[in-house]
Every structure is written in structure tokens, then in C-alpha cells.
């Protein structure tokens, strides 16, 4: 099956909008393992070149992505915990003290957690890995493997591996993984080689790249350690000059054994691609495979169905919205039912407080019994509420503002007695006329002048 190796490069000096465009390099290998197609370009050129590949590229297992180590943070940590679940929960807090960002803004990929042993971790900005995957998704590519470029170098085994290709270099050693400029190689190796043996003292050995906290002096520091009496340094592709070697030997507390691998001249990308292919071949030895950054929520999907991959996010969002709507409506229905029961119980309690001799009422009979007390049962004559409404309407329409002082109602005779306070007798006659016009029979039982007000008692019938 053909294989696609894609490398994402990040410019070191970002000075304008154009420089922020990452460069992408891609290599397609045929079934035989020979290079079939290679290309380089920006995001648009990448999409144009790879969007029409055959069905084999829909399998995540056929796509490998190399990302810049300069935008990751490598940490080795001994994680506390008795079980793997406890260690999984503790890992972010062990790594947190070496971060300049909040935990929720980074993604932590790690090897298998083993109790009492240091575990390799790569930390990358969550927004950055999301951006990388979005670019690939635009070309309908869903990688199964995403590795850091420095991780494809040979395993340290208490040795230091240095690849020099053009203006860039890769460094890998015990507790060290760096992608740096060629001019900084000697300075970084000096810092690394001068570290005291910390293997028996330190639980965490961080290597700080672009994501690590800056101490303000502009230098790059590595909290790495050397715990062997002799240091072997492997140089790939290009050798250091004699002055650089002498400078490193003078500052190193142990003897340095130099091993130069210069049998072929490769660019940095060509070497990394070659190593990436070799490292993915299953080995019978205990050599570590490159760490896959696509873990947890970024893990590659097993399905190769293009339609499903395209609509997966939409379907997930639709399902989440439907589930949220269902939960919301269920909670609303429960709340409404609870409030209805609460109001019914309050109404029954109020009824029993008003009509203390009637204790047989319940929620089912409350409305009917209350209607009977108010004269609103199922007879043909309007009852209390109807009469009260018409009286209130007439009183409210009077400009002088009569006041309703007292009310009493006889349900048997259908009579309502109202005591009013008015300004004068003329207003009293106006109220009586208006009530009669509304279809009611009105008798003025008493009317007397009390100071500046007239108090009248009216008997009203339908």
C-alpha cells in the first residue's frame, strides 16, 4: 500500500503575514518503497496537490505527519500513583509546572505509563494541533500517525545524536530533544554537556523549547542530565569543525567519543522522512517507536469512509443538540409538574384556612367546591364573581372615585350587599343607574351623610 509522509515546517523568524504561512513538504512512496511523488508548498498548494489522491490515502494508517519539534515541549517525568488510572490523572499536574500556558490550552501525548519509571511526554498547543489537522482535513487527509521530527532520530542509550542539515539541526539525547538553528548547536551542546549527574535526584527532566517558560535573558536552557562516564556523540550528514569539537571537549566533564555518519548527503527533510519510514517498521528489539501525538480526542478514526469522515462533525453536533434539547424539555416538564403540585397544595391549604368547617376538600374537588362557595356552580344564573365584576366596573368608571368599603354575598338568594363611600348623593344615583343599565336589580337600603362623605348600603340582584 502506498504511503504518504508529510512534514510541516515552521519559519523561525516570523516578521510578517507571509512568513506565518507554514511550508509543507510531502512524499508519496509506492508499494515497492520507492519514492513516487514529492512536493513542497504552502497550504493552498498542499490541498491542490493531495486532494485528488486515490482511495488508499483515506486509510489513516497510510498517512504520517512530521511536526516541528521547536513547537513542542519534551518532558520526562516519573508520575506518582498506584494504578494507571491514578497516574493518568496525575500526569498533567506533574507537567504543569514546566508550562507557560494553562493546562486546558495544551495537549499532552505520552508513552505507556509504568509505575516508578519515567515516561516520555510531548506537550503541544491544543490550538496548534487543531490547526494542523484542519489543514489536512481540507485535503481530505486524516493521518493515523503524527510524530515530532526530533523523535525519529535513533534512541539515545546514553548517547547524543546530532543531525545537521543545511541551516537547521536536530539534537536528541537522554532527556533532550531539540530542533534548532545550525549556529546554535555548539552553544546548546555546551549547556547539555555541562549538566551535573541528576539521574538519582530528579524525578522530572524537562527540555524547554518554544513552549517553555523564558527566563528573560533570551537563552535556551535544558534541564537535562548525563550519568555516564563517557559520552558518545553521533554526527549525521555533516561534521563539526575542529574548533567546535575542541570547544565542546574543553567544557565537557567526561571524555567524548565522536562517531561521524557522513556516507551520504541528505537534506534535513529527506533524512527525517527516511528515518520515519524505518522507525515505523515493527522491530523485534526493544527500540522505542516514535510517540504518536494523536491521542485521546485527537486519535485517528478507524473508519475510512469518506462520507462519514466529512459529515462526522456535523452529525456529532446535531446529536449533541438533540440530546441537549431533550434533556432541557424533560427538566422543564419536571419543573412545571413540580410547581403545579406545589400551587395546588397551597390552594387546598388556603381553602381549608378560609372555610374551616369544610375539611373534605382535596385537589380533585377544590375547583368545584370553591365555585359553589362563590356562586359560580353550574346553574343558569351568574354568581358572585359575575356580579362583583360588574360592580367593580361601574365603580371604576365614576370620575369621583367611590370606594367599596364592604361586601357580603348570599348564595341561596343570589344577593350581593355592597357598602360604598361616595362624595354626595348625586354620585350614588349615578352608580345605581349604571348598575341597572348593566342588567342588575338595585335597592338602596341605607344612605346617610357622614361629614363630607355619603355612606350607602346597596342590595344587588341579577
Secondary structure, 3 states (H helix, E strand, C coil): CCEEEEEEECCCCCCCCHHHCCEEEEEEECCCCCEEEEEEECHHHHHHHHCCCCHHHHCHHHEEEEECHHHEEEEEEECCCCCHHHHHHHHHHHHHCCCCCCHHHEEEEECCCCCCCEEEEEEEEHHHHHHHHHHHHHCCCCCCEEEEHHHHCCCCCCEEEEEEECCEEEEEECCEEEEEEHHHHHHHHHHHHCCCCCCCCCCEEEECCCCCCCCCCCCCCECCCCCCCEEEEEEECCCCCHHHHHHHHHHCCCEEEEEEECCCCCCHHHHHHHHHHHHCCCCCCCCCCCCCCCCHHHCCCCCCCHHHHHHHHHHHHHHHHHHHHHHHHHHHHHHHHHHHHHHHHHHHHHHHHHCCCCCCCCCCCHHHHHHHHCCCCCCCCCCHHHHHHHHHHHHHHCCCCCEEEEEEEECCCCEEEEEEEECCHHHHHHHHHHHHHCCCEEEEEEEEEECCEEEEEEEEEC
